[in-house]
Amino acid sequence: MPSVSRAAVVTHGRTRNVEGAIERLRAVAEAAGGELDFDAEPDADVDLVVVVGGDGTMLRALARFRGRELPVIGVNFGRIGFLAAIPADELESGLRRAFAGEYVSVSLP
């Protein structure tokens, strides 16, 4: 996959719970030369959607960008994290790989 130059970010809205994660995400994006869009509209020009939260946040992001065929990757800051690919403690390494284009996209119906 090509490297990511611009990513939409979707959080669960409780910033006090993910504020540190957002700063970590900003550092990864900056080091990769990428931009983050925290207010991306469904038709925004982005290469990837990064979800920081739990399964509910992931479902909201999938619904928001439905039909776009954008890769969506989750960092688990919820309780279960069934839909998230990256555990919270692996945020940097997982997102570094994603921004470098080192991910596999699985299409869902």
N, C-alpha and C positions, 0 to 999 in steps of 0.2 A: 504494500500500500504506500501511497505517497506520504511524505511528511505533512504534518499539520501546521498550517500557518495561522489559522483562526479557529477558535473553539467557542461554542456557546457553553455557558455554565448554568446549570439548574441546581438550586439548593432547596432544602425543605423549608426555608424561611426563618428558622430559628438561628439567627446568625451567631448568637453567643455560643451555640454548640459546635459550630463549624468554622468560626472565625479563624482559628489557627490553621485549619485545613485550607482555607481560602488563601491565606498568606503563603503557605507551602505550595499550593497550586500556582500562584502568581510567580513564585521563584522558578518553578519548573518551566513554565511557559516562557518567561523572560530568557532563561538560559538556552532554550530551544529556538529563540527568535520568533516565538508565536505570540499572538494576541488573544485576549479573553474578552468575550462579550457576555455580560451579566444580564442584559436586557434584550437578548436576541428574539426577534419576532420569528414566527414559523417559516417565513420565506427569507431569512437572513442568509448572507453569503458566508457560511461556515463550513469547515471540513469535518468537524467532529462535535458531538455533544458530550460534555462531561457532567455527570450527575454526582453531586455530593450530598448524600443522605441515605435513605433506606429504600425499601421496595416501593413504598407509596410514592416517593419522589421520582423513582425510576418510571413508574407507570404514568405519572403526570407528564414527564419529559417525553415518553414515547407517544402519548396522545397529542402533545403539543406539536411535535415534528412529524406526525404521521404522514405517510405518502412522500416523504422527502428522500428516502433511501440513504439517510445519513447514518454513519456509525454512531452508536451511543454506548458509552462506557461508564460504569458506575464505581464510585468509591464508597464503600459501606460505612456509613455513620448512623445506621439504624440498629435495630435489635437483631433481626434475622439476617438480612443481606443476601437472600436467595438469588436476587437478580443482579447483584453487584459483582464485578469481576476482580476488583481490587480491594483487599482489606485496608482499613484505615492506616495501619502501621506500615503499609507498603505503597503509600500514595506516591512518593517521589519516584521510586523505581518503576512502578507501573505506568505512571503518566509520562515519564521520560521515554519509555518504549513507545507509548501511544503517539506522542508528538513526533517521534522519529519515524513513524509509519510502521512500526513493528507490532502489528495486531492483525488478527483474522476477523473478518466481519461475517457474521452468520445471519442470513436473511430469515425473517419471521413472516408468516403469512398475514 
